[in-house]
Amino acid sequence: MSWRDGLVLSLRSVIRRPARTSITIAAIALGTGLLVALASIAVIAETRVISQLGKGGPATAITVDASAPDPTQIDSDNPRLGPTKPINASTLTAVRKLGSVQSVTSVQQQQVFVIPPPQGSGLSGLTGGDPDRGLARPYNDSVIGVDFRQANNLPITVLAGRLPPAGSTSEVAVTLGYFDHVHMDPTKPAAVLGQVIEIGSPQAEPGGQQIRGQWTRAAIIGVVAQDLGSGGIVASNQLTAAERSWQLAGVDDSADGLSLPASQYLSLIVVADSLDSIHTVRSEITALGYATTAPEQLIASVQRYLHVVDMVLGAIGAIALLIAALGITNALLAAVRERRREIGVLKAIGAHDRDVLRWFLVEALICGVTGGLLGTAFGIATIAVVAHIVNDYLIAQGLLGVDLGGAPLATSLIGVAGASVLALIAAAWPALRAARLPAREAVGAL
Amino acid sequence: MVAADSAAGRGVAVSVRGLRHTYGRGRGAVPVLRGIDFDIEAGSHVALQGPSGAGKSTLLSLLGGLEPIREGEIWIGETRLRTLRRGGLAEYRSRVIGFVFQHFGLIDVLTTRENIMLALSLAGVPPDQRGARADDVLASVGLGGRAEHRPQQLSGGEQQRVAIARALCTRPHLLLADEPTGNLDEESAERVLDLLERLRAENGCTLIVVTHNPLVAARATRRLHLRDGELERELVEASA
């Protein structure tokens, strides 16, 4: 029998019993849908949870601190730091040369004086604040300077507005700490967008008790949460570099609390190329003489728990598929019983065992592919519904929503392919049974 | 490859020697055929008669290669059936034998034309020839206009004519019919028998019919009576 004849026969047989076929396909679709949904949610949840551990940046990010490592703390995620050790351009170059490193981003920090609105002009703003009248006082703070082109590799989460463009010296982002200084409600972060602040970089004058400032006016265009360092303002590294140059042009005035910055960079953010590489990269940086911080143990621990969740979800999905497989087997066994005479007739007119086998396997494959496609679509729809419900809940709880996205393509393809293979496996026994039916027994009337 | 005598009227078409058959084993064994010997000339029309349980259907299924021979021999032309394995028997059934069943045995999810084309496909007829041959054979049984109908859309007589067309489309050497009129009214039965006889003559094949019906048996040139698994007696008509 040709494949075409086999396909026609199988298709017509599938259509002949619409109710049974529909139930069989529905069982496969439910099983596949459940597995696709559970597998996708597990994969996406794992990605999101691990991503959360990166605090907005990649989970594979390692912070290199401007300190020597404490030998007793090397395997700790947040080690106690050793003595200060400046990070400079040569450190940056050395770290970039390490293996398994995807990217290295430098972070700068500059001590500044901030005058919130309503601003006066120049130093007049120093006396402009009056908390009793709801007006903000000028305050000391630090500006964290980064290369915003590398924002995706940094532990920065935008809460409102956007990040300043790379190289900008007229736009900055602030953290929620800013709201305390300006007496505003931090639950409404967008309220500060558009405010203009004045940032003063101090310089101790040689030989005197004088401190003078270089002032920059910048608009707040974003509110962020950041884990780069202590500082309420996040700006481009051009802004912090200019402030650093200004301060270095003065003298060290440690007695008045204005010491010259010892380290060119506050820290480096090193992104390893995979979670498995984090430990190696950290060890290599430690060998360079710097302390590192990374949620390495935490991620490993969370991954272990997530694997347990994966196994539980996988087991639930597998049970659903097993039930679907039993449905296929049962439906085909019924079909074999029903078609004993038909099978016999086919054999009587010359069909080989393999022809009968093909007839039933193709029939199962049709159900498997159809069920797999419907099930995958059902799974994707389920994910969308779950994402919607979860988002609604998180927002109602005053938390940020999560983007579950769609089912990963690989999971969808595996869903269809898996259902098809499952259908074939489930059909193997009934199909073999049909194929091995003795021709005479099958043609019962003879 | 299965071989058989290629035409009627040229020697022995079927030769049966010492054929015995038992269903089951041990104490539950039921002997059905107890040693049968006969020859059938090519092109002849033979009726197998006998009461229920006499072994007619078993003999027909053994002749048709529907089950293996355990004891004795059957020769169909030059083919010794006992030497054929499952695959060889399937090929034998597709190329040498044509079956007509009491229950018609049409695949009800296929049209009449597709039923015939399936038999041609199994017999290894090239795809480009199947359509024309199916149409020819349907026309020869008077059902050219019913090619696209499903079996359930046809009367019993029409279904049996389609079954005959399917049996003959591969130009078999041996046509085996099991109670071919058992499910038909008298008028349809007459038409089917006329058709079988005409096509047998036209195709030159050997026809063996199992029947309880004396009228059907009367059309045969030779009648073999079975009783308790043995050949009880044989009647040969003077006029073929």
Chai-1 contact restraints between the chains, C-beta under 6 A:
chainA,res_idxA,chainB,res_idxB,connection_type,confidence,min_distance_angstrom,max_distance_angstrom,comment,restraint_id
A,M1,B,S121,contact,1.0,0.0,6.0,A-B,restraint_1
A,M1,B,L122,contact,1.0,0.0,6.0,A-B,restraint_2
A,S2,B,S121,contact,1.0,0.0,6.0,A-B,restraint_3
A,D5,B,L118,contact,1.0,0.0,6.0,A-B,restraint_4
A,D5,B,S121,contact,1.0,0.0,6.0,A-B,restraint_5
A,R12,B,V109,contact,1.0,0.0,6.0,A-B,restraint_6
A,S13,B,V109,contact,1.0,0.0,6.0,A-B,restraint_7
A,R16,B,V109,contact,1.0,0.0,6.0,A-B,restraint_8
A,V345,B,G105,contact,1.0,0.0,6.0,A-B,restraint_9
A,A348,B,F99,contact,1.0,0.0,6.0,A-B,restraint_10
A,I349,B,A119,contact,1.0,0.0,6.0,A-B,restraint_11
A,I349,B,L122,contact,1.0,0.0,6.0,A-B,restraint_12
A,G350,B,A90,contact,1.0,0.0,6.0,A-B,restraint_13
A,G350,B,R93,contact,1.0,0.0,6.0,A-B,restraint_14
A,G350,B,S94,contact,1.0,0.0,6.0,A-B,restraint_15
A,G350,B,L122,contact,1.0,0.0,6.0,A-B,restraint_16
A,A351,B,L122,contact,1.0,0.0,6.0,A-B,restraint_17
A,H352,B,A90,contact,1.0,0.0,6.0,A-B,restraint_18
A,P438,B,E67,contact,1.0,0.0,6.0,A-B,restraint_19
A,A439,B,L66,contact,1.0,0.0,6.0,A-B,restraint_20
A,R440,B,S61,contact,1.0,0.0,6.0,A-B,restraint_21
A,R440,B,L66,contact,1.0,0.0,6.0,A-B,restraint_22
A,R440,B,E67,contact,1.0,0.0,6.0,A-B,restraint_23
A,A445,B,Q102,contact,1.0,0.0,6.0,A-B,restraint_24
A,A445,B,H103,contact,1.0,0.0,6.0,A-B,restraint_25
A,L446,B,S57,contact,1.0,0.0,6.0,A-B,restraint_26
A,L446,B,S61,contact,1.0,0.0,6.0,A-B,restraint_27
A,L446,B,D178,contact,1.0,0.0,6.0,A-B,restraint_28
